[in-house]
Amino acid sequence: MLAVDMAGDSVKARNGTMVAYTGQMNFKKMSGGGDGLRGMVTRRLTGEQMEVMEVKGQGTCYFADKATEVNLVRLNGETLYVESENLLCTEATLHTGTSFTGLNGMASGNGLFTTKVEGHGWAALTSKGPAIILRVSQGMPLRVDPGAYVAHTGNLNRSLKSGAGWTTIIGEGGGEAMQVEFAGEGLVYVQPSEKMTFGGDV
């Protein structure tokens, strides 16, 4: 659970994640995840369903989602790419939008677009179990099961790869696993749990 102390300031949170609050709070639904009309149209076209509310007031507001772990990420001008279902809450100073992922998103079952968060401030991410942070450096690419991926930052290129050799591990009827490869310089957040993906259960 995330406890946010507010003194007249505001935060943006995914709809339905407020579980309790003390003091005086005002809740306002934001169209298209806070991106205005253009953002709303973009989300409808891309199929990304993330409804956001603005919470403003005096007191403490508590956020949670299905008892998942909460991971805090500090952004200092860089961009955070995160699955919309893993974005719990952000400071109002951060801007949210959409980013094209293509087949990478299709493999993870989240569609062609993912959510991007930009600016200076804190973002809270959820994960099934405590997320670990894996560093990617030049010449040392990282492969991640799409169902375990949560988010990433940095100058990273994503590409979909087939899991050659995995069929002998998962059995003849398991199909060929797909993985997302990250190359470049950056950080990847991975959860110790896997959701169902189009790439297969690995």
MDTraj code that builds the backbone (N, CA, C; nanometers):
import mdtraj as md
import numpy as np

residues = "MET LEU ALA VAL ASP MET ALA GLY ASP SER VAL LYS ALA ARG ASN GLY THR MET VAL ALA TYR THR GLY GLN MET ASN PHE LYS LYS MET SER GLY GLY GLY ASP GLY LEU ARG GLY MET VAL THR ARG ARG LEU THR GLY GLU GLN MET GLU VAL MET GLU VAL LYS GLY GLN GLY THR CYS TYR PHE ALA ASP LYS ALA THR GLU VAL ASN LEU VAL ARG LEU ASN GLY GLU THR LEU TYR VAL GLU SER GLU ASN LEU LEU CYS THR GLU ALA THR LEU HIS THR GLY THR SER PHE THR GLY LEU ASN GLY MET ALA SER GLY ASN GLY LEU PHE THR THR LYS VAL GLU GLY HIS GLY TRP ALA ALA LEU THR SER LYS GLY PRO ALA ILE ILE LEU ARG VAL SER GLN GLY MET PRO LEU ARG VAL ASP PRO GLY ALA TYR VAL ALA HIS THR GLY ASN LEU ASN ARG SER LEU LYS SER GLY ALA GLY TRP THR THR ILE ILE GLY GLU GLY GLY GLY GLU ALA MET GLN VAL GLU PHE ALA GLY GLU GLY LEU VAL TYR VAL GLN PRO SER GLU LYS MET THR PHE GLY GLY ASP VAL".split()
xyz = np.array([
    [0.0835, -0.1191, 0.0000],
    [0.0000, 0.0000, 0.0000],
    [0.0873, 0.1245, 0.0000],
    [0.0445, 0.2262, -0.0742],
    [0.1184, 0.3515, -0.0837],
    [0.0421, 0.4603, -0.0085],
    [0.1079, 0.5230, 0.0881],
    [0.0495, 0.6343, 0.1632],
    [0.1101, 0.7635, 0.1111],
    [0.0251, 0.8552, 0.0654],
    [0.0713, 0.9827, 0.0104],
    [0.0207, 1.0963, 0.0987],
    [0.1136, 1.1698, 0.1590],
    [0.0780, 1.2862, 0.2404],
    [0.0671, 1.4080, 0.1500],
    [-0.0449, 1.4788, 0.1595],
    [-0.0680, 1.5949, 0.0742],
    [-0.1045, 1.7168, 0.1582],
    [-0.0529, 1.8309, 0.1154],
    [-0.0809, 1.9576, 0.1830],
    [-0.1285, 2.0582, 0.0791],
    [-0.2400, 2.0266, 0.0150],
    [-0.2947, 2.1118, -0.0888],
    [-0.2471, 2.0784, -0.2279],
    [-0.1496, 1.9894, -0.2400],
    [-0.1011, 1.9490, -0.3720],
    [-0.1841, 1.8323, -0.4240],
    [-0.1442, 1.7759, -0.5384],
    [-0.2243, 1.6708, -0.5996],
    [-0.1368, 1.5614, -0.6576],
    [-0.1982, 1.4455, -0.6812],
    [-0.1341, 1.3335, -0.7491],
    [-0.2318, 1.2784, -0.8518],
    [-0.1768, 1.2023, -0.9470],
    [-0.2607, 1.1325, -1.0447],
    [-0.2517, 0.9835, -1.0165],
    [-0.3654, 0.9173, -1.0124],
    [-0.3683, 0.7742, -0.9811],
    [-0.4647, 0.7027, -1.0734],
    [-0.4412, 0.5742, -1.0940],
    [-0.5315, 0.4942, -1.1751],
    [-0.6656, 0.4794, -1.1041],
    [-0.7732, 0.4924, -1.1790],
    [-0.9072, 0.4812, -1.1203],
    [-0.9240, 0.3508, -1.0432],
    [-0.9872, 0.3594, -0.9272],
    [-1.0181, 0.2403, -0.8488],
    [-0.9084, 0.1963, -0.7551],
    [-0.7984, 0.2732, -0.7453],
    [-0.6874, 0.2304, -0.6604],
    [-0.6853, 0.2987, -0.5240],
    [-0.7730, 0.3971, -0.5002],
    [-0.7801, 0.4597, -0.3689],
    [-0.8528, 0.3654, -0.2739],
    [-0.7904, 0.3348, -0.1593],
    [-0.8531, 0.2429, -0.0638],
    [-0.8952, 0.3114, 0.0655],
    [-0.8351, 0.4271, 0.0988],
    [-0.8722, 0.5001, 0.2202],
    [-0.8068, 0.6375, 0.2171],
    [-0.8594, 0.7304, 0.2984],
    [-0.7923, 0.8599, 0.3136],
    [-0.8365, 0.9263, 0.4430],
    [-0.7505, 1.0151, 0.4919],
    [-0.7834, 1.0986, 0.6071],
    [-0.7771, 1.2440, 0.5631],
    [-0.8522, 1.3315, 0.6292],
    [-0.8528, 1.4729, 0.5926],
    [-0.9562, 1.5027, 0.4861],
    [-0.9296, 1.6067, 0.4074],
    [-1.0208, 1.6505, 0.3023],
    [-0.9587, 1.6243, 0.1658],
    [-1.0246, 1.5415, 0.0866],
    [-0.9735, 1.5054, -0.0460],
    [-1.0803, 1.5309, -0.1525],
    [-1.0332, 1.5703, -0.2701],
    [-1.1205, 1.5885, -0.3840],
    [-1.0738, 1.4971, -0.4968],
    [-1.1672, 1.4220, -0.5560],
    [-1.1347, 1.3264, -0.6621],
    [-1.2000, 1.3719, -0.7928],
    [-1.1191, 1.3785, -0.8987],
    [-1.1706, 1.4221, -1.0281],
    [-1.1187, 1.3310, -1.1378],
    [-1.2094, 1.2762, -1.2170],
    [-1.1698, 1.1904, -1.3281],
    [-1.1069, 1.2743, -1.4379],
    [-0.9968, 1.2258, -1.4929],
    [-0.9260, 1.2963, -1.5989],
    [-0.9469, 1.2244, -1.7311],
    [-0.9933, 1.2978, -1.8326],
    [-1.0218, 1.2381, -1.9627],
    [-0.8945, 1.1906, -2.0298],
    [-0.8969, 1.0669, -2.0805],
    [-0.7854, 1.0145, -2.1585],
    [-0.6566, 1.0027, -2.0810],
    [-0.6661, 0.9828, -1.9503],
    [-0.5458, 0.9660, -1.8712],
    [-0.4713, 1.0951, -1.8467],
    [-0.5420, 1.2097, -1.8618],
    [-0.4792, 1.3373, -1.8324],
    [-0.4162, 1.4035, -1.9530],
    [-0.4394, 1.3486, -2.0723],
    [-0.3789, 1.4046, -2.1921],
    [-0.4767, 1.4882, -2.2740],
    [-0.5947, 1.5167, -2.2186],
    [-0.6927, 1.5965, -2.2905],
    [-0.7590, 1.5196, -2.4029],
    [-0.8209, 1.5927, -2.4951],
    [-0.8963, 1.5301, -2.6037],
    [-0.8080, 1.4459, -2.6939],
    [-0.6881, 1.4969, -2.7269],
    [-0.5987, 1.4217, -2.8145],
    [-0.5588, 1.2893, -2.7505],
    [-0.5275, 1.2937, -2.6201],
    [-0.4912, 1.1711, -2.5506],
    [-0.6060, 1.0729, -2.5449],
    [-0.7288, 1.1256, -2.5254],
    [-0.8453, 1.0393, -2.5178],
    [-0.8684, 0.9683, -2.6514],
    [-0.8555, 1.0431, -2.7618],
    [-0.8730, 0.9838, -2.8941],
    [-0.7646, 0.8804, -2.9200],
    [-0.6395, 0.9133, -2.8829],
    [-0.5287, 0.8199, -2.9027],
    [-0.5535, 0.6902, -2.8298],
    [-0.5988, 0.6990, -2.7056],
    [-0.6217, 0.5783, -2.6265],
    [-0.7343, 0.4943, -2.6865],
    [-0.8373, 0.5585, -2.7395],
    [-0.9460, 0.4832, -2.8009],
    [-0.8983, 0.4114, -2.9266],
    [-0.8138, 0.4783, -3.0045],
    [-0.7634, 0.4167, -3.1267],
    [-0.6671, 0.3026, -3.0971],
    [-0.5863, 0.3189, -2.9924],
    [-0.4852, 0.2181, -2.9620],
    [-0.5389, 0.1049, -2.8760],
    [-0.6540, 0.1260, -2.8120],
    [-0.7103, 0.0215, -2.7286],
    [-0.6545, 0.0189, -2.5883],
    [-0.5670, 0.1124, -2.5527],
    [-0.5125, 0.1141, -2.4174],
    [-0.6159, 0.1731, -2.3229],
    [-0.6551, 0.0966, -2.2254],
    [-0.7594, 0.1388, -2.1321],
    [-0.6980, 0.1725, -1.9971],
    [-0.6618, 0.2985, -1.9756],
    [-0.6117, 0.3408, -1.8472],
    [-0.6837, 0.4688, -1.8076],
    [-0.7774, 0.4597, -1.7145],
    [-0.8496, 0.5767, -1.6682],
    [-0.7802, 0.6314, -1.5444],
    [-0.7602, 0.7620, -1.5440],
    [-0.6829, 0.8273, -1.4398],
    [-0.7692, 0.9273, -1.3655],
    [-0.7452, 0.9396, -1.2351],
    [-0.8127, 1.0407, -1.1545],
    [-0.7091, 1.1306, -1.0887],
    [-0.7494, 1.2568, -1.0662],
    [-0.6652, 1.3499, -0.9925],
    [-0.7153, 1.3560, -0.8488],
    [-0.6234, 1.3397, -0.7557],
    [-0.6576, 1.3463, -0.6128],
    [-0.5862, 1.4672, -0.5544],
    [-0.6637, 1.5575, -0.4933],
    [-0.6078, 1.6810, -0.4389],
    [-0.6685, 1.7080, -0.3021],
    [-0.5855, 1.7530, -0.2080],
    [-0.6417, 1.7859, -0.0779],
    [-0.5399, 1.7989, 0.0321],
    [-0.5926, 1.7908, 0.1536],
    [-0.5116, 1.8012, 0.2754],
    [-0.5305, 1.6729, 0.3553],
    [-0.4219, 1.6009, 0.3795],
    [-0.4314, 1.4772, 0.4555],
    [-0.3465, 1.3676, 0.3945],
    [-0.3871, 1.2445, 0.4196],
    [-0.3142, 1.1287, 0.3673],
    [-0.4093, 1.0405, 0.2881],
    [-0.3665, 1.0032, 0.1663],
    [-0.4467, 0.9162, 0.0813],
    [-0.3699, 0.7865, 0.0584],
    [-0.4417, 0.6745, 0.0646],
    [-0.3799, 0.5427, 0.0529],
    [-0.4237, 0.4771, -0.0776],
    [-0.3241, 0.4247, -0.1509],
    [-0.3500, 0.3596, -0.2792],
    [-0.2973, 0.2167, -0.2769],
    [-0.3697, 0.1262, -0.3425],
    [-0.3273, -0.0132, -0.3530],
    [-0.4012, -0.0784, -0.4694],
    [-0.3486, -0.1927, -0.5156],
    [-0.4123, -0.2660, -0.6245],
    [-0.3905, -0.4153, -0.6043],
    [-0.4934, -0.4844, -0.5581],
    [-0.4917, -0.6307, -0.5432],
    [-0.3744, -0.6818, -0.4592],
    [-0.3349, -0.6048, -0.3588],
    [-0.2275, -0.6437, -0.2656],
    [-0.0929, -0.6648, -0.3350],
    [-0.0738, -0.6036, -0.4521],
    [0.0552, -0.6140, -0.5204],
    [0.1589, -0.5249, -0.4529],
    [0.2855, -0.5536, -0.4809],
    [0.3941, -0.4737, -0.4248],
    [0.3971, -0.3349, -0.4904],
    [0.4413, -0.2353, -0.4142],
    [0.4554, -0.0995, -0.4661],
    [0.6037, -0.0658, -0.4763],
    [0.6454, -0.0182, -0.5929],
    [0.7848, 0.0179, -0.6185],
    [0.7907, 0.1654, -0.6571],
    [0.8723, 0.2436, -0.5885],
    [0.8842, 0.3866, -0.6166],
    [1.0005, 0.4124, -0.7125],
    [0.9739, 0.4935, -0.8142],
    [1.0744, 0.5281, -0.9143],
    [1.0846, 0.6804, -0.9216],
    [1.2057, 0.7339, -0.9049],
    [1.2284, 0.8771, -0.9133],
    [1.2755, 0.9133, -1.0535],
    [1.2045, 1.0035, -1.1193],
    [1.2417, 1.0483, -1.2528],
    [1.3020, 1.1881, -1.2452],
    [1.4125, 1.2059, -1.3113],
    [1.4805, 1.3356, -1.3163],
    [1.4968, 1.3794, -1.4614],
    [1.3842, 1.3883, -1.5300],
    [1.3855, 1.4309, -1.6689],
    [1.3843, 1.3191, -1.7705],
    [1.4108, 1.1959, -1.7271],
    [1.4087, 1.0833, -1.8207],
    [1.2660, 1.0315, -1.8406],
    [1.2513, 0.9359, -1.9307],
    [1.1202, 0.8785, -1.9615],
    [1.1114, 0.7368, -1.9056],
    [0.9996, 0.7082, -1.8407],
    [0.9708, 0.5748, -1.7898],
    [0.8636, 0.5126, -1.8781],
    [0.8919, 0.3935, -1.9316],
    [0.7931, 0.3182, -2.0095],
    [0.7389, 0.2074, -1.9204],
    [0.6075, 0.2012, -1.9042],
    [0.5483, 0.1075, -1.8085],
    [0.4158, 0.0549, -1.8623],
    [0.3883, -0.0725, -1.8349],
    [0.2574, -0.1274, -1.8709],
    [0.1508, -0.0537, -1.7902],
    [0.0407, -0.0152, -1.8550],
    [-0.0605, 0.0671, -1.7889],
    [-0.1157, 0.0001, -1.6629],
    [-0.1259, -0.1321, -1.6619],
    [-0.1788, -0.2014, -1.5462],
    [-0.0823, -0.1996, -1.4277],
    [0.0449, -0.1618, -1.4522],
    [0.1443, -0.1557, -1.3463],
    [0.1692, -0.0140, -1.2954],
    [0.1021, 0.0851, -1.3529],
    [0.1196, 0.2232, -1.3081],
    [0.0120, 0.2551, -1.2049],
    [0.0535, 0.2759, -1.0810],
    [-0.0405, 0.3001, -0.9722],
    [-0.0688, 0.4479, -0.9536],
    [0.0373, 0.5291, -0.9438],
    [0.0207, 0.6680, -0.9047],
    [0.1436, 0.7479, -0.9473],
    [0.1237, 0.8764, -0.9797],
    [0.2368, 0.9639, -1.0108],
    [0.2138, 1.1007, -0.9467],
    [0.3243, 1.1719, -0.9254],
    [0.3106, 1.3107, -0.8849],
    [0.2515, 1.3897, -1.0005],
    [0.1803, 1.4983, -0.9659],
    [0.1140, 1.5782, -1.0684],
    [0.2130, 1.6433, -1.1630],
    [0.3387, 1.6550, -1.1232],
    [0.4410, 1.7172, -1.2079],
    [0.4806, 1.6293, -1.3257],
    [0.4445, 1.5014, -1.3219],
    [0.4799, 1.4089, -1.4292],
    [0.3709, 1.4044, -1.5361],
    [0.4130, 1.3918, -1.6601],
    [0.3210, 1.3850, -1.7736],
    [0.3099, 1.2414, -1.8224],
    [0.1884, 1.1957, -1.8500],
    [0.1685, 1.0608, -1.9017],
    [0.1188, 1.0660, -2.0454],
    [0.1621, 0.9694, -2.1246],
    [0.1203, 0.9600, -2.2635],
    [0.1292, 0.8162, -2.3109],
    [0.1293, 0.7958, -2.4422],
    [0.1372, 0.6607, -2.4975],
    [0.2582, 0.6484, -2.5888],
    [0.3107, 0.5266, -2.5988],
    [0.4260, 0.4992, -2.6834],
    [0.4011, 0.3707, -2.7612],
    [0.4384, 0.3713, -2.8892],
    [0.4178, 0.2557, -2.9758],
    [0.5174, 0.1452, -2.9427],
    [0.4671, 0.0239, -2.9225],
    [0.5546, -0.0902, -2.8941],
    [0.5486, -0.1961, -3.0027],
    [0.4465, -0.1938, -3.0858],
    [0.4352, -0.2908, -3.1931],
    [0.4169, -0.4324, -3.1408],
    [0.4897, -0.5270, -3.2020],
    [0.4735, -0.6681, -3.1673],
    [0.5170, -0.6980, -3.0244],
    [0.6042, -0.6139, -2.9663],
    [0.6457, -0.6366, -2.8278],
    [0.5257, -0.6331, -2.7347],
    [0.4392, -0.5335, -2.7555],
    [0.3202, -0.5227, -2.6727],
    [0.2220, -0.6343, -2.7004],
    [0.2094, -0.6746, -2.8253],
    [0.1188, -0.7838, -2.8598],
    [0.1616, -0.9124, -2.7908],
    [0.2921, -0.9362, -2.7818],
    [0.3419, -1.0582, -2.7192],
    [0.3084, -1.0628, -2.5712],
    [0.3052, -0.9455, -2.5063],
    [0.2753, -0.9430, -2.3637],
    [0.1264, -0.9335, -2.3377],
    [0.0465, -0.9250, -2.4439],
    [-0.0981, -0.9207, -2.4276],
    [-0.1514, -0.7839, -2.3939],
    [-0.0702, -0.6769, -2.4113],
    [-0.1111, -0.5429, -2.3738],
    [-0.1387, -0.4519, -2.4918],
    [-0.1421, -0.5058, -2.6138],
    [-0.1718, -0.4238, -2.7288],
    [-0.0479, -0.3612, -2.7901],
    [-0.0696, -0.2693, -2.8849],
    [0.0397, -0.2118, -2.9609],
    [0.1057, -0.0931, -2.8920],
    [0.0461, -0.0422, -2.7841],
    [0.0986, 0.0760, -2.7186],
    [0.1188, 0.0511, -2.5698],
    [0.2137, 0.1262, -2.5117],
    [0.2352, 0.1211, -2.3679],
    [0.2335, 0.2635, -2.3145],
    [0.2349, 0.2800, -2.1839],
    [0.2287, 0.4117, -2.1217],
    [0.3689, 0.4655, -2.0980],
    [0.3881, 0.5937, -2.1247],
    [0.5154, 0.6570, -2.0929],
    [0.4915, 0.7699, -1.9925],
    [0.5856, 0.7842, -1.8996],
    [0.5783, 0.8868, -1.7955],
    [0.7047, 0.9710, -1.8062],
    [0.6885, 1.1032, -1.8126],
    [0.8026, 1.1914, -1.8338],
    [0.8022, 1.3067, -1.7338],
    [0.9215, 1.3598, -1.7049],
    [0.9328, 1.4776, -1.6216],
    [1.0158, 1.4553, -1.4971],
    [0.9870, 1.5356, -1.3954],
    [1.0588, 1.5291, -1.2689],
    [0.9595, 1.4967, -1.1571],
    [0.9837, 1.3891, -1.0842],
    [0.8951, 1.3519, -0.9745],
    [0.8943, 1.2023, -0.9509],
    [0.8059, 1.1603, -0.8618],
    [0.7957, 1.0192, -0.8236],
    [0.6811, 0.9500, -0.8956],
    [0.7055, 0.8253, -0.9347],
    [0.6016, 0.7379, -0.9897],
    [0.5995, 0.6096, -0.9073],
    [0.4812, 0.5568, -0.8834],
    [0.4653, 0.4324, -0.8087],
    [0.4175, 0.3227, -0.9030],
    [0.4941, 0.2132, -0.9092],
    [0.4615, 0.1002, -0.9947],
    [0.4218, -0.0196, -0.9090],
    [0.3314, -0.1007, -0.9599],
    [0.2942, -0.2233, -0.8898],
    [0.3581, -0.3433, -0.9587],
    [0.3802, -0.4478, -0.8818],
    [0.4346, -0.5726, -0.9366],
    [0.3883, -0.6880, -0.8507],
    [0.3790, -0.8059, -0.9105],
    [0.3423, -0.9265, -0.8370],
    [0.4675, -0.9804, -0.7693],
    [0.4877, -0.9395, -0.6452],
    [0.6127, -0.9665, -0.5766],
    [0.7057, -0.8487, -0.5965],
    [0.8081, -0.8327, -0.5116],
    [0.8992, -0.7186, -0.5248],
    [0.9713, -0.7201, -0.6590],
    [0.9648, -0.6093, -0.7311],
    [1.0324, -0.6010, -0.8606],
    [1.1836, -0.5936, -0.8406],
    [1.2566, -0.6491, -0.9344],
    [1.4020, -0.6340, -0.9339],
    [1.4403, -0.5450, -1.0518],
    [1.5525, -0.4755, -1.0374],
    [1.5990, -0.3841, -1.1410],
    [1.7230, -0.4438, -1.2060],
    [1.7167, -0.4654, -1.3355],
    [1.8275, -0.5241, -1.4103],
    [1.8879, -0.4183, -1.5022],
    [2.0195, -0.4033, -1.4954],
    [2.0883, -0.3032, -1.5766],
    [2.1276, -0.3623, -1.7121],
    [2.1041, -0.2844, -1.8170],
    [2.1440, -0.3219, -1.9522],
    [2.2548, -0.2271, -1.9961],
    [2.3644, -0.2818, -2.0465],
    [2.4759, -0.2003, -2.0938],
    [2.5133, -0.2417, -2.2355],
    [2.5924, -0.1582, -2.3000],
    [2.6336, -0.1856, -2.4374],
    [2.7056, -0.3201, -2.4460],
    [2.6648, -0.4014, -2.5413],
    [2.7256, -0.5319, -2.5603],
    [2.6736, -0.6398, -2.4682],
    [2.5832, -0.6029, -2.3757],
    [2.5249, -0.6991, -2.2811],
    [2.3735, -0.6874, -2.2828],
    [2.3089, -0.7330, -2.3912],
    [2.1627, -0.7233, -2.3996],
    [2.0943, -0.8129, -2.2960],
    [1.9699, -0.7816, -2.2691],
    [1.8905, -0.8549, -2.1706],
    [1.7651, -0.9084, -2.2382],
    [1.7335, -1.0348, -2.2107],
    [1.6082, -1.0924, -2.2607],
    [1.5133, -1.1169, -2.1440],
    [1.3881, -1.0774, -2.1623],
    [1.2877, -1.0843, -2.0568],
    [1.1629, -1.1527, -2.1105],
    [1.1047, -1.2395, -2.0300],
    [0.9752, -1.2961, -2.0667],
    [0.8725, -1.1829, -2.0669],
    [0.7905, -1.1691, -2.1718],
    [0.6945, -1.0580, -2.1781],
    [0.6016, -1.0519, -2.0571],
    [0.5696, -1.1674, -1.9995],
    [0.4794, -1.1696, -1.8854],
    [0.5417, -1.1229, -1.7559],
    [0.6750, -1.1140, -1.7511],
    [0.7440, -1.0686, -1.6304],
    [0.7868, -0.9227, -1.6397],
    [0.7774, -0.8641, -1.7577],
    [0.8192, -0.7245, -1.7779],
    [0.7220, -0.6282, -1.7097],
    [0.7784, -0.5261, -1.6434],
    [0.6979, -0.4229, -1.5780],
    [0.7219, -0.2869, -1.6418],
    [0.8496, -0.2456, -1.6498],
    [0.8811, -0.1116, -1.6987],
    [1.0283, -0.1029, -1.7355],
    [1.0669, 0.0092, -1.7999],
    [1.2088, 0.0338, -1.8243],
    [1.2345, 0.1823, -1.8437],
    [1.3601, 0.2221, -1.8201],
    [1.4056, 0.3583, -1.8456],
    [1.5377, 0.3505, -1.9216],
    [1.5769, 0.4632, -1.9794],
    [1.7050, 0.4691, -2.0476],
    [1.6921, 0.4626, -2.1982],
    [1.8058, 0.4575, -2.2644],
    [1.8112, 0.4522, -2.4100],
    [1.8180, 0.3058, -2.4537],
    [1.7028, 0.2418, -2.4581],
    [1.6966, 0.0992, -2.4878],
    [1.6151, 0.0731, -2.6139],
    [1.6624, -0.0203, -2.6931],
    [1.5884, -0.0679, -2.8093],
    [1.5245, -0.2022, -2.7748],
    [1.3966, -0.2171, -2.8102],
    [1.3256, -0.3415, -2.7841],
    [1.3037, -0.4192, -2.9129],
    [1.3184, -0.5499, -2.9053],
    [1.2894, -0.6348, -3.0207],
    [1.2380, -0.7688, -2.9704],
    [1.1504, -0.8279, -3.0488],
    [1.0904, -0.9562, -3.0121],
    [1.1781, -1.0690, -3.0641],
    [1.2119, -1.1632, -2.9767],
    [1.2983, -1.2745, -3.0134],
    [1.2301, -1.4067, -2.9807],
    [1.2586, -1.5073, -3.0627],
    [1.2078, -1.6412, -3.0327],
    [1.3036, -1.7088, -2.9372],
    [1.2475, -1.7878, -2.8456],
    [1.3310, -1.8530, -2.7452],
    [1.3873, -1.9837, -2.7957],
    [1.4810, -1.9745, -2.8861],
    [1.5420, -2.0947, -2.9417],
    [1.6029, -2.1785, -2.8300],
    [1.5690, -2.3057, -2.8295],
    [1.6226, -2.3956, -2.7285],
    [1.5297, -2.4150, -2.6096],
    [1.4311, -2.3263, -2.5950],
    [1.3407, -2.3374, -2.4795],
    [1.2413, -2.4521, -2.4955],
    [1.2169, -2.4937, -2.6190],
    [1.1174, -2.5992, -2.6403],
    [1.1594, -2.7296, -2.5732],
    [1.2877, -2.7524, -2.5601],
    [1.3326, -2.8757, -2.4952],
    [1.3076, -2.8711, -2.3455],
    [1.2961, -2.7491, -2.2914],
    [1.2712, -2.7349, -2.1471],
    [1.1230, -2.7458, -2.1165],
    [1.0400, -2.6807, -2.1993],
    [0.8981, -2.6738, -2.1668],
    [0.8179, -2.7894, -2.2264],
    [0.8816, -2.8763, -2.3010],
    [0.8110, -2.9921, -2.3540],
    [0.7659, -2.9726, -2.4970],
    [0.7360, -3.0837, -2.5633],
    [0.7019, -3.0783, -2.7051],
    [0.5741, -3.0005, -2.7312],
    [0.4785, -3.0084, -2.6385],
    [0.3503, -2.9429, -2.6628],
    [0.3453, -2.8001, -2.6164],
    [0.4551, -2.7481, -2.5638],
    [0.4518, -2.6151, -2.5054],
    [0.4618, -2.5023, -2.6047],
    [0.5053, -2.5296, -2.7269],
    [0.5229, -2.4226, -2.8224],
    [0.6551, -2.3515, -2.8018],
    [0.6851, -2.2586, -2.8918],
    [0.8107, -2.1864, -2.8835],
    [0.7904, -2.0567, -2.8076],
    [0.8708, -2.0325, -2.7062],
    [0.8563, -1.9131, -2.6237],
    [0.9072, -1.7904, -2.6966],
    [0.8456, -1.6752, -2.6675],
    [0.8912, -1.5476, -2.7213],
    [0.9442, -1.4628, -2.6062],
    [1.0510, -1.3903, -2.6324],
    [1.1088, -1.3025, -2.5319],
    [1.1301, -1.1645, -2.5920],
    [1.1372, -1.0629, -2.5056],
    [1.1681, -0.9275, -2.5494],
    [1.3141, -0.8995, -2.5158],
    [1.3909, -0.8593, -2.6164],
    [1.5321, -0.8288, -2.5948],
    [1.5508, -0.6779, -2.5827],
    [1.6234, -0.6368, -2.4792],
    [1.6564, -0.4965, -2.4578],
    [1.8059, -0.4781, -2.4839],
    [1.8394, -0.3818, -2.5693],
    [1.9793, -0.3536, -2.6011],
    [2.0045, -0.2041, -2.5882],
    [2.1226, -0.1674, -2.5408],
    [2.1572, -0.0275, -2.5236],
    [2.2038, 0.0009, -2.3824],
    [2.1570, 0.1135, -2.3255],
    [2.1917, 0.1526, -2.1889],
    [2.0642, 0.1872, -2.1143],
    [2.0392, 0.1199, -2.0013],
    [1.9200, 0.1521, -1.9244],
    [1.8907, 0.0498, -1.8167],
    [1.7719, 0.0648, -1.7565],
    [1.7277, -0.0219, -1.6480],
    [1.5939, -0.0856, -1.6851],
    [1.5773, -0.2137, -1.6515],
    [1.4530, -0.2862, -1.6783],
    [1.3987, -0.3399, -1.5454],
    [1.2708, -0.3137, -1.5198],
    [1.2045, -0.3610, -1.3984],
    [1.1294, -0.4905, -1.4318],
    [1.1591, -0.5955, -1.3553],
    [1.1020, -0.7279, -1.3804],
    [1.0363, -0.7789, -1.2532],
    [0.9181, -0.8395, -1.2662],
    [0.8489, -0.8942, -1.1504],
    [0.8704, -1.0454, -1.1410],
    [0.8729, -1.1008, -1.0181],
    [0.8956, -1.2445, -1.0006],
    [0.7670, -1.3246, -1.0196],
    [0.6935, -1.2929, -1.1243],
    [0.5677, -1.3600, -1.1552],
    [0.5386, -1.3354, -1.3010],
    [0.4627, -1.4234, -1.3628],
    [0.4344, -1.4093, -1.5036],
    [0.2850, -1.4117, -1.5289],
    [0.2391, -1.3170, -1.6131],
    [0.1012, -1.3186, -1.6559],
    [0.0905, -1.3962, -1.7874],
    [-0.0290, -1.4345, -1.8239],
    [-0.0503, -1.5070, -1.9486],
    [-0.0165, -1.4174, -2.0671],
    [0.0622, -1.4686, -2.1613],
    [0.0994, -1.3930, -2.2803],
    [0.0723, -1.4741, -2.4037],
    [0.0757, -1.4055, -2.5190],
    [0.0571, -1.4748, -2.6460],
    [0.1803, -1.5556, -2.6831],
    [0.2931, -1.5249, -2.6154],
    [0.4176, -1.5938, -2.6475],
    [0.4290, -1.7293, -2.5833],
    [0.3374, -1.7610, -2.4922],
    [0.3420, -1.8913, -2.4265],
    [0.3823, -1.8796, -2.2819],
    [0.3520, -1.9807, -2.2025],
    [0.3897, -1.9829, -2.0614],
    [0.5295, -2.0377, -2.0470],
    [0.6204, -1.9594, -1.9905],
    [0.7574, -2.0045, -1.9675],
    [0.7935, -1.9765, -1.8231],
])
top = md.Topology()
chain = top.add_chain()
for i, resn in enumerate(residues, 1):
    res = top.add_residue(resn, chain, resSeq=i)
    for name in ("N", "CA", "C"):
        top.add_atom(name, md.element.get_by_symbol(name[0]), res)
traj = md.Trajectory(xyz[None], top)
